[in-house]
Amino acid sequence: MAHNFEKIKISPIALGHWRLPEWKLSARELLDLTEKCIDIGVDTIDSADIYGDYSCEQLFGKALALKPLVRSKIKLVTKCGIRLLSKKFPDVFIKHYEYSYRHIVNSVEQSLRNFGTDYIDLLLLHRPSPLLNPAEVAMAFSHLRQSGKVLHFGISNFQPLQIDILQSYLDVPLVVNQVEISPLKPNCIHNGTLDYMMAKRIIPMAWSPLAGGKLLNPVSNTERRVFQSLQQAGQMLKLQPEQVAISWLITHPSGIIPVIGTGNFQRIKMAIEASTVTLEHQHWFSIYRAILGRDVD
Ligand SMILES: NC(=O)c1ccc[n+]([C@@H]2O[C@H](COP(=O)([O-])OP(=O)(O)OC[C@H]3O[C@@H](n4cnc5c(N)ncnc54)[C@H](OP(=O)(O)O)[C@@H]3O)[C@@H](O)[C@H]2O)c1
């Protein structure tokens, strides 16, 4: 594995663009939001080729085009590999994954055109595929790295063994695995995924850190119990429940980067504030207890 790479610097909170079309922002408003985020230290934008039926990258590209200088102030993360049913791709007749050399390179080149930039800071393979051929991915990564089109590489939703297999073919390190983690989706914490990533120094990015908003609108018994634990800790710590959820994630020693999905600036601000607060053990375990529904053994 090559070790001569400059380390990627991702902000403690990343802003996800999956729900961007729902925010109903003009290009000017999106640019303003982006600049306000940069000012408070949220400079990492998480997107994907497929977001918004293949429209989100371009929406952001239009915002960046209004002030090209902003590009150098952000870290652009995007993904490839999922092929959706879409009017834009009439030849695709079933949702599937594709990691051929051609598809990876074409997808990145399209992302570059969409964003109006000549480099992606971090490219993630969106989901593991039973047909992923690691030797072919290695060729694509090598080309993208050497041509300067992608600076860093990672994966998303990969299991430890899948990471090992791919990494063994690469001459670039996989620096990030983006996985679902929240107090309502804690599996990565106890199924060995985060332990593995710590061992390999792979940064975990947590998608849907507020469980897509479900954390704040509890319905089931478990959801209510977890929400109550966040409220109780929040009262003691003078934090909002969603802030406690963020602090709970960043307190884990693996260095989790929550990827939040709100376009509401006040909520983004609350998240970055929460990212500076590590929870005392007993507060952390009070939430873990609510997640487990029992005391630890
Ligand atoms: N790699 C993958 O496979 C994968 C999969 C899914 C997502 N992602 C990435 O992860 C990002 C975040 O995912 P997400 O959007 O599900 O994250 P999230 O932050 O867990 O959820 C965002 C949702 O929660 C709502 N919300 C936030 N704060 C709230 C509050 N205090 N009260 C009530 N509702 C609240 C937001 O509504 P408002 O907009 O009204 O604030 C928004 O609808 C995505 O944008 C994408 O970049 C990656």
The ligand as a Tripos MOL2 file, in Angstrom:
@<TRIPOS>MOLECULE
LIG
   48    52     1     0     0
SMALL
NO_CHARGES

@<TRIPOS>ATOM
      1 N1        -23.7670    6.0930    1.4710 N.am      1 LIG1
      2 C1        -25.0380    5.7980    1.4930 C.2       1 LIG1
      3 O1        -25.4630    4.6870    1.1490 O.2       1 LIG1
      4 C2        -26.0060    6.8420    1.9810 C.ar      1 LIG1
      5 C3        -27.3650    6.5170    2.1950 C.ar      1 LIG1
      6 C4        -28.2110    7.5300    2.6460 C.ar      1 LIG1
      7 C5        -27.7160    8.8130    2.8870 C.ar      1 LIG1
      8 N2        -26.3960    9.0880    2.6440 N.ar      1 LIG1
      9 C6        -25.8260   10.4330    2.8800 C.3       1 LIG1
     10 O2        -26.1450   10.8240    4.1980 O.3       1 LIG1
     11 C7        -26.7260   12.1090    4.1760 C.3       1 LIG1
     12 C8        -27.6130   12.3010    5.3580 C.3       1 LIG1
     13 O3        -28.6890   11.3740    5.3540 O.3       1 LIG1
     14 P1        -30.0850   11.8390    5.9720 P.3       1 LIG1
     15 O4        -30.6060   12.9900    5.2210 O.co2     1 LIG1
     16 O5        -30.9310   10.6360    6.1050 O.co2     1 LIG1
     17 O6        -29.5480   12.3470    7.4220 O.3       1 LIG1
     18 P2        -30.2330   12.7690    8.7670 P.3       1 LIG1
     19 O7        -29.4990   14.0010    9.2120 O.co2     1 LIG1
     20 O8        -30.2730   11.5910    9.6720 O.co2     1 LIG1
     21 O9        -31.7300   13.1350    8.4040 O.3       1 LIG1
     22 C9        -32.0740   14.3420    7.7910 C.3       1 LIG1
     23 C10       -33.5770   14.4990    7.9310 C.3       1 LIG1
     24 O10       -33.8630   14.6800    9.3160 O.3       1 LIG1
     25 C11       -34.6260   15.8500    9.4630 C.3       1 LIG1
     26 N3        -34.2310   16.5270   10.7160 N.ar      1 LIG1
     27 C12       -33.0220   16.9900   11.0470 C.ar      1 LIG1
     28 N4        -33.0580   17.5780   12.2710 N.ar      1 LIG1
     29 C13       -34.3130   17.4600   12.6740 C.ar      1 LIG1
     30 C14       -34.9810   17.8730   13.8540 C.ar      1 LIG1
     31 N5        -34.3480   18.5130   14.8380 N.pl3     1 LIG1
     32 N6        -36.2920   17.5820   13.9800 N.ar      1 LIG1
     33 C15       -36.9560   16.9310   13.0020 C.ar      1 LIG1
     34 N7        -36.3730   16.5330   11.8390 N.ar      1 LIG1
     35 C16       -35.0630   16.7880   11.6930 C.ar      1 LIG1
     36 C17       -34.2750   16.7290    8.2780 C.3       1 LIG1
     37 O11       -35.3620   17.6100    8.0350 O.3       1 LIG1
     38 P3        -35.0790   19.1590    7.6640 P.3       1 LIG1
     39 O12       -34.5090   19.1710    6.2960 O.co2     1 LIG1
     40 O13       -36.4500   19.7560    7.7450 O.co2     1 LIG1
     41 O14       -34.1420   19.7260    8.6950 O.co2     1 LIG1
     42 C18       -34.1030   15.7030    7.1800 C.3       1 LIG1
     43 O15       -35.3390   15.3720    6.5920 O.3       1 LIG1
     44 C19       -27.4270   12.1690    2.8090 C.3       1 LIG1
     45 O16       -27.6720   13.4990    2.3850 O.3       1 LIG1
     46 C20       -26.4080   11.5020    1.9490 C.3       1 LIG1
     47 O17       -25.3830   12.4140    1.6100 O.3       1 LIG1
     48 C21       -25.5400    8.1280    2.1950 C.ar      1 LIG1
@<TRIPOS>BOND
     1     1     2 1
     2     2     3 2
     3     2     4 1
     4     4     5 ar
     5     4    48 ar
     6     5     6 ar
     7     6     7 ar
     8     7     8 ar
     9     8     9 1
    10     8    48 ar
    11     9    10 1
    12     9    46 1
    13    10    11 1
    14    11    12 1
    15    11    44 1
    16    12    13 1
    17    13    14 1
    18    14    15 2
    19    14    16 1
    20    14    17 1
    21    17    18 1
    22    18    19 2
    23    18    20 1
    24    18    21 1
    25    21    22 1
    26    22    23 1
    27    23    24 1
    28    23    42 1
    29    24    25 1
    30    25    26 1
    31    25    36 1
    32    26    27 ar
    33    26    35 ar
    34    27    28 ar
    35    28    29 ar
    36    29    30 ar
    37    29    35 ar
    38    30    31 1
    39    30    32 ar
    40    32    33 ar
    41    33    34 ar
    42    34    35 ar
    43    36    37 1
    44    36    42 1
    45    37    38 1
    46    38    39 2
    47    38    40 1
    48    38    41 1
    49    42    43 1
    50    44    45 1
    51    44    46 1
    52    46    47 1
@<TRIPOS>SUBSTRUCTURE
     1 LIG1         1 GROUP 0 **** ****
